Amino acid sequence: MHSGDSISIYPAQSISEAVKEKLVEYTRRLSKALHVKGMINIQFIVSGEEVYVIEVNPRSSRTVPYISKVTGIPIVPLATQVICGHTIKELGYEPGLMREADYIAVKMPVFSFEKIRGADVSLGPEMKSTGECLGIAKTFNEALYKAFAGAGIKLPRHKNMIITVKDSDKEEIIDIARRFQAQGYKIFSTSGTARALNSHGIKAFMVRKLEQESPNLLDLILGHEIDLVIDTPTQGADRSRDGFVIRRNAIETGVTVLTSLDTAAALVTSMENKAKELTLIDIARI
């Protein structure tokens, strides 16, 4: 499963055999209908046992090098041979899904927000990642930790973090905040988020908003003692809002900023399950 600005996992961890069969069948039917010989790029959404097709392109995509690397299958050379008239079987492969690997590969997007003056860190429909890195291990948690480390997220240092989320995310942030607290993090929040966390037994220190007198949230960020900011922007937020200023100043001072609670949950999961010693995987031998 792949999206340019999201974490991708191979092999997929939560797709049933019935869904996999649908994916293969839909791919077969679409390829035949479009008379594709070579490569096809299909974007699916899986919800429960239902499979939906978002987009189909008779071309390659930037997913291909990633998939070739983690499966060991030379996809582009094979596609070239098929275009030239050879069949999959002639090239030594069987149609359908390949056997899943006995390791886990996690692709992590890499961003360059700190190098692009004025860019908002929050993600939207347009792709903003400027690269990718890869974590590979025998277990999901180790692969996930490697991927975060490869993307330049170096935690913890000071074990101080800021959490400020929109109202619709306050329920979901509770468990994530509790898990970061269990990792030894001191949590700072603006009034609304702090009240929500404290009411659930999570100690959060209330910090003044940007427009209020010092010391406020911006002073805290510019003090260079914050490891992480979790900030979920409201829809339609413009650059004058506190959220943009918080995210922009955090990035410019080298602080990791997350605007997705899914990513925040994945990060704390990787920290909880970090192995004492990371294993080495020779990608040339996969």
LOKOL-323385 format. One record per residue (C-alpha): residue in one letter; x, y, z. Coordinates in steps of 0.2 Angstrom, whole numbers, plus 2048, in hexadecimal, padded with zeros to 3 digits. Example, Ala and Ser with C-alpha at 12.3 -4.5 7.8 and 13.67 -1.06 7.14 Angstrom:
2
A83E7EA827;S8447FB824;
END
This chain:
286
M800800800;H8078117FB;S8048237FC;G8128307F9;D81083980A;S80B82A814;I81481C81D;S81380C812;I8157FA818;Y81A7EA80F;P8137DE810;A8027E6815;Q7FE7E1827;S7EB7E2828;I7E47DC817;S7DB7CC816;E7DD7BE809;A7CC7C2802;V7D17D4800;K7E17CF7F8;E7D87C47EB;K7CD7D37E7;L7DC7DE7E4;V7E37D17D8;E7D37CF7CF;Y7D07E27CD;T7E17E47C7;R7DF7D67BA;R7CF7DD7B4;L7D57EF7B3;S7E57EA7AA;K7DB7E179D;A7CE7EE79B;L7DC7FB798;H7E67EF78D;V7F67F2798;K8067EA793;G8137EF79F;M8107F87AF;I8007FF7B7;N7FE80A7C6;I7EE8077D0;Q7E98107E0;F7DD8067EB;I7D480A7FC;V7CF7FB807;S7C27FE814;G7BE7EE81D;E7BB7E1810;E7B67ED802;V7C37F37F5;Y7C18037EC;V7CB8097DD;I7D081C7DD;E7DB81D7CE;V7E38137C0;N7F28187B6;P7FB80E7A8;R80C8137AE;S8198117BB;S81981B7CB;R82681F7D9;T8208107E2;V8288047D6;P83B8067DD;Y8348047EE;I82B7F47EA;S8397ED7DF;K8467F07EE;V83B7E87FB;T8367D97F0;G8457D67E6;I83B7D67D6;P8427E07C8;I8317E87C3;V8377F47B6;P8427E77AC;L8347DB7AD;A8277E77A7;T8337EC799;Q8347DA793;V8217D8794;I8207E7789;C82C7DF77D;G8207D077B;H8267C4789;T81A7BD796;I81B7BD7A9;K81D7AA7A9;E82B7AA79C;L8347B67A7;G8337AA7B6;Y8257B17C0;E8137AC7C3;P8047B77C1;G7FB7BD7D1;L8037C37E1;M8157BE7E6;R8187B57F6;E81A7C1804;A82B7C480C;D8307BE81D;Y8357D0822;I82C7E0824;A8307F081A;V82A80181F;K82B810813;M82C82181B;P829831812;V83783F814;F832851814;S83D861811;F83186E81A;E840876823;K84887A812;I83988280A;R835893812;G823896816;A81D884813;D81087D81E;V81486C826;S802866826;L7FE859818;G7F085A80B;P7EB8527FB;E7FB8587F2;M80A84E7F4;K8188577FF;S82584A802;T83684C7FA;G83C83B7FC;E83A82A805;C84481F811;L84280D815;G843802825;I8447EF824;A8447E2832;K83D7D2837;T8307DA841;F8247E983E;N8297F384D;E83C7F3849;A8397F7837;L82D80583C;Y83B80C848;K84880B83B;A83D81482E;F83A82383B;A84D82483E;G85082482C;A844832829;G84E83C836;I84383B845;K84F83A853;L845838864;P84683A872;R852848876;H84A853883;K83A849886;N830859884;M82185A878;I813865873;I80285E86F;T7F486A868;V7E686285E;K7D6867856;D7C6863860;S7C1854855;D7D284C859;K7D284E86C;E7CA83D870;E7D7834865;I7E683D86C;I7E383787D;D7EA82587B;I7F982C871;A7FD83987E;R7FC82C88C;R808821882;F81582F880;Q813833892;A817821896;Q82782488C;G82C832898;Y82684188E;K821851896;I81285888C;F80E86A889;S7FD86F882;T7F287E87F;S7E388088A;G7D6875881;T7E286687D;A7E986888F;R7D8867897;A7D385888C;L7E384F891;N7E38538A4;S7D184D8A5;H7D783C8A0;G7E583B8AC;I7F38418A0;K7FD84E8A8;A7FE85D89B;F80686E89F;M7FB87C898;V80588888D;R7FE899887;K7F989B875;L8048A5869;E7FA8B586A;Q7FB8B587D;E80A8BC888;S81A8B388A;P81F8A688F;N81389E881;L814890875;L820898869;D82C89C877;L82C88A87C;I83088486A;L83E891868;G84588B878;H84D87C86F;E84787087C;I838868873;D83A85786A;L829855861;V81A85F85D;I809857859;D7FD863851;T7EE85F847;P7E886E83C;T7D687383A;Q7CF872829;G7D188281F;A7DE88982B;D7E8897823;R7F989D827;S7F48A9834;R7EE89C840;D7F889684F;G7FA885848;F80488B838;V810896843;I81288784F;R81687B842;R821887838;N82C88C847;A82E87B84D;I83487483C;E84088383B;T84887F84C;G84A86C848;V83B866851;T83285784A;V82085C846;L81184F843;T80085483D;S7F984383C;L7F383984B;D7F6829841;T80982E83F;A80A833852;A803822857;A80F81984B;L81E823853;V81A81F865;T81780D860;S82980C858;M830814868;E827808874;N82D7F986A;K83F7FF866;A84B7F0866;K85A7F2871;E8657EE862;L85F7F1850;T8627E3844;L86B7E5833;I8627DF823;D86C7DE813;I8607E5806;A86B7DD7F8;R8677CC7FE;I8547CE800;
END
